[in-house]
């Protein structure tokens, strides 16, 4: 795991905000940033999380899908 990803995960407590699982984690936007959408590049995503931690929530894959489908 690269250093930027570890730093970004650490800023969001290394676990899903809903079920506290520590595997299959994804960064979900809670507010718009300059980096919205998929396929923006991992490095850019991790840097955006580090620079804007309050605009992201860490969710497992299942809860990220649920969040995108229901919460927005």
Residue frames relative to the residue before (quaternion, step in Angstrom):
aa qw qx qy qz dx dy dz
X 1.0000 0.0000 0.0000 0.0000 0.00 0.00 0.00
X 0.4009 -0.7455 0.4670 0.2558 3.58 -0.76 0.92
X 0.6892 -0.5258 0.3253 0.3779 3.55 -1.25 0.51
X 0.6462 0.5180 -0.3322 0.4514 3.61 0.96 -0.77
X 0.6481 0.5093 -0.3211 0.4663 3.60 0.96 -0.81
X 0.6448 0.5134 -0.3224 0.4655 3.59 0.94 -0.85
X 0.6526 0.5084 -0.3123 0.4671 3.58 0.93 -0.86
X 0.6661 0.4982 -0.2986 0.4679 3.60 0.93 -0.91
X 0.6497 0.5044 -0.3137 0.4745 3.60 0.94 -0.85
X 0.6544 0.5268 -0.3057 0.4481 3.57 0.98 -0.85
X 0.6278 0.5376 -0.3378 0.4502 3.58 1.03 -0.70
X 0.7499 0.3219 -0.1814 0.5488 3.57 1.22 -0.50
X 0.6322 -0.6361 0.2787 0.3434 3.56 1.18 0.77
X 0.5078 -0.7106 0.3998 0.2781 3.63 1.15 0.48
X 0.7555 0.3254 -0.2152 0.5264 3.65 1.12 0.38
X 0.6326 -0.5202 0.4180 0.3930 3.52 -1.28 0.46
X 0.4666 -0.7001 0.4753 0.2573 3.57 -0.89 0.95
X 0.7081 0.4545 -0.2618 0.4727 3.61 1.19 -0.37
X 0.8303 0.1705 -0.0703 0.5259 3.61 0.76 -0.97
X 0.4285 -0.7544 0.4027 0.2916 3.58 1.37 -0.03
X 0.3620 0.7143 -0.5099 0.3141 3.61 1.22 0.33
X 0.3151 -0.7775 0.5200 0.1607 3.59 -1.11 0.62
X 0.6511 0.4883 -0.3186 0.4860 3.60 1.27 0.27
X 0.8277 0.1982 -0.1739 0.4954 3.55 -1.29 0.52
X 0.2525 0.8035 -0.4944 0.2150 3.56 0.93 0.97
X 0.0799 -0.7794 0.6214 0.0058 3.53 -1.14 0.81
X 0.4164 -0.6862 0.5415 0.2500 3.55 -1.20 0.60
X 0.0909 -0.7932 0.6017 0.0243 3.58 -0.72 1.09
X 0.4517 -0.6791 0.5107 0.2721 3.56 -1.01 0.84
X 0.1792 -0.7443 0.6302 0.1294 3.54 -1.09 0.76
X 0.7612 0.0779 -0.0482 0.6420 3.56 1.33 -0.35
X 0.6016 -0.5857 0.3927 0.3754 3.59 -1.09 0.57
X 0.0605 -0.7371 0.6706 0.0587 3.53 -1.25 0.62
X 0.6889 -0.4426 0.3416 0.4614 3.56 -1.23 -0.08
X 0.7259 0.3913 -0.2060 0.5268 3.56 1.23 -0.42
X 0.1596 0.7894 -0.5720 0.1555 3.59 0.13 1.27
X 0.7397 0.4192 -0.3007 0.4320 3.55 -1.19 0.51
X 0.5941 -0.5802 0.4374 0.3452 3.50 -1.36 0.15
X 0.8223 0.3177 -0.2059 0.4249 3.50 -1.42 0.15
X 0.3781 0.7220 -0.4976 0.2967 3.56 0.93 0.83
X 0.6039 -0.5522 0.3527 0.4538 3.56 1.28 -0.05
X 0.5158 -0.6786 0.4307 0.2966 3.54 -0.84 0.97
X 0.6551 0.5179 -0.3290 0.4409 3.58 0.83 -0.92
X 0.6662 0.4965 -0.3029 0.4668 3.59 0.88 -0.92
X 0.6321 0.5276 -0.3309 0.4611 3.61 1.01 -0.79
X 0.6817 0.4857 -0.2991 0.4582 3.59 0.81 -0.96
X 0.6447 0.5089 -0.3210 0.4714 3.59 0.97 -0.80
X 0.6435 0.5173 -0.3252 0.4611 3.60 1.02 -0.76
X 0.6291 0.5149 -0.3317 0.4787 3.59 1.01 -0.78
X 0.6594 0.5117 -0.3049 0.4586 3.59 0.90 -0.92
X 0.7200 0.4403 -0.2434 0.4779 3.59 0.97 -0.85
X 0.7990 0.1931 -0.0744 0.5646 3.61 1.18 -0.56
X 0.0365 0.8572 -0.5137 -0.0005 3.64 0.79 0.88
X 0.6352 0.5512 -0.3271 0.4309 3.61 1.10 -0.57
X 0.6765 0.4792 -0.2820 0.4829 3.57 1.28 -0.21
X 0.6904 0.4000 -0.2640 0.5419 3.55 1.32 0.25
X 0.1104 -0.7234 0.6717 0.1155 3.49 -1.37 0.35
X 0.3536 -0.7227 0.5544 0.2128 3.56 -1.04 0.78
X 0.0335 0.8051 -0.5862 0.0836 3.56 -0.69 1.14
X 0.5053 -0.5868 0.5183 0.3629 3.55 -1.22 0.47
X 0.7086 -0.4705 0.3085 0.4259 3.55 -1.22 0.40
X 0.6632 0.5175 -0.3030 0.4479 3.61 0.91 -0.91
X 0.7147 0.4385 -0.2622 0.4776 3.59 0.85 -0.93
X 0.5847 0.5576 -0.3789 0.4512 3.61 1.13 -0.51
X 0.6458 0.5021 -0.3182 0.4792 3.58 0.95 -0.83
X 0.6511 0.5119 -0.3052 0.4699 3.58 0.93 -0.90
X 0.6387 0.5284 -0.3107 0.4651 3.58 1.01 -0.86
X 0.6851 0.4791 -0.2870 0.4676 3.58 0.86 -0.93
X 0.6898 0.4885 -0.2757 0.4577 3.59 1.02 -0.81
X 0.8298 0.2870 -0.0994 0.4681 3.59 0.92 -0.90
X 0.7634 0.4585 -0.2226 0.3968 3.55 0.80 -0.98
X 0.6794 0.4927 -0.3128 0.4448 3.60 1.10 -0.43
